[in-house]
Amino acid sequence: MKLDQIGFWSEIKLEIIKKYAKAYTSIMSKQSWCKGYVYIDAFAGAGKHISRKTGELVPGSPLNALNVTPPFTEYHFIDLDEERAEVFNEIAGENQSVHSYHGNCNEILVKEIFPALNYDSFKRALCILDPYGLQLNWGTIKAAAELKTTDIFINFPIMDINRNILFEDFAKAESEDIERMNAFWGDESWKQLLYKEQATLFGDTHHIKIEDYQTLAKEFCKRLKQIGGENEGQRPFYRGRF
């Protein structure tokens, strides 16, 4: 299997998630009311990577989570790539607490995993949403927020957005990429945030970019706070660097 090469910041991200996961299980294992603490990786990948700096193997977030002590009571690993999902099928064959899924994480999370994590379940979950690009839907994030049981790490997919959406002239963006961005954002309001309409010398109009990805990321954080209930005095349900 071909492994992804990752850079310095990705290695730091993995280390942060590993430390957070260890603290998470240490705390939750001491809560008498808790009936389970669950680890979810919606874009599990192959479970390991190659360091671009050293050329050495680097354990991915799924393998780091499996090695956390005390362990999570359940693990759910999802990947759209069948070969990568098979890696976790093999692990699941030896460890009954591991569940492997091959398919679209937006459907699997909402239909198969989240229903078992409602507030009355007395379970809590740590969910890693680290998409390869614009594969994550806003509806999936919103569904997680409504559970009130799940902490989420989200990696903002700026590379895909910069490459396929944030052109100086919006007309250059492909319709399918715009649709993917709408699904990720939840609506079309990002267009008004980033572009303004400008008249041309020929009487028609076109849209030119007035803001960059940093503005987009900050606004995305505000949207997360709104659906996560932070405006109501609750702690944010998400973690992450944008």
Number of C-alpha atoms within 10 A of each C-alpha: 7 8 13 13 16 15 14 10 9 13 17 11 14 17 16 13 20 20 13 15 23 18 14 21 23 16 11 19 17 9 10 7 10 13 14 19 22 20 27 23 24 24 25 28 26 22 19 18 21 19 18 15 10 9 11 11 13 19 18 21 25 24 16 19 23 16 13 17 12 16 20 25 17 17 23 21 25 24 23 17 16 12 14 21 22 16 17 27 18 12 14 17 12 10 13 11 15 20 17 20 23 18 14 16 25 17 12 16 22 15 11 11 14 18 14 13 20 17 14 9 13 14 19 22 25 24 21 24 20 20 19 14 16 21 19 25 18 17 15 19 22 16 16 25 22 16 19 17 20 23 21 20 17 18 17 22 18 18 13 16 19 12 10 17 21 21 17 16 13 19 12 11 15 11 11 10 15 17 14 18 25 18 18 20 19 17 12 14 10 16 17 12 15 19 20 15 12 10 10 9 6 6 6 8 12 13 18 17 17 11 14 15 15 11 12 19 16 12 14 16 15 13 14 19 19 15 17 23 16 14 12 9 7 11 11 17 22 20 16 15 9 15
